[in-house]
Structure formats: structure tokens, C-alpha cells
Amino acid sequence: MERISADADCQGPHVASAAARSLVRDIECYAITVATFFRLAMIRLMLRRPTRTSASS
């Protein structure tokens, strides 16, 4: 993890670019998390379908 300090030497574009990189990483992690939960939900649905069909037969 990068540490951002807000002293007189590190203000302006340096802080802004570090914050932007941090936001991009957060969005990438969020997208991966959403995709993972979606995949798990689809697996759960696919596992439940054969169970319902065999139980109703």
C-alpha cells in the first residue's frame, strides 16, 4: 500500500495522481468481487435446478 503524506513538498499533482491510482485499484477490486459473487450465484442456481427436476418426477 502506498502512503500519502500531505506536507508542503507533496501537494498538488502528486497527491492527486496517488489518490486516482488508489480509486482505480478500488474499482478494479469491486469489479472482481461483483463478478465472483455473480459466478457463485449462478453456480447455486445451476445446482438447485437438477434437484427440483428429480424431486418432482
C-alpha positions, 0 to 999 in steps of 0.5 A: 500500500502506498502512503500519502503524506500531505506536507508542503513538498507533496501537494498538488499533482502528486497527491492527486495522481496517488489518490486516482491510482488508489480509486482505480485499484478500488474499482478494479477490486469491486469489479472482481468481487461483483463478478465472483459473487455473480459466478457463485450465484449462478453456480447455486442456481445451476445446482438447485435446478437438477434437484427440483427436476428429480424431486418432482418426477 
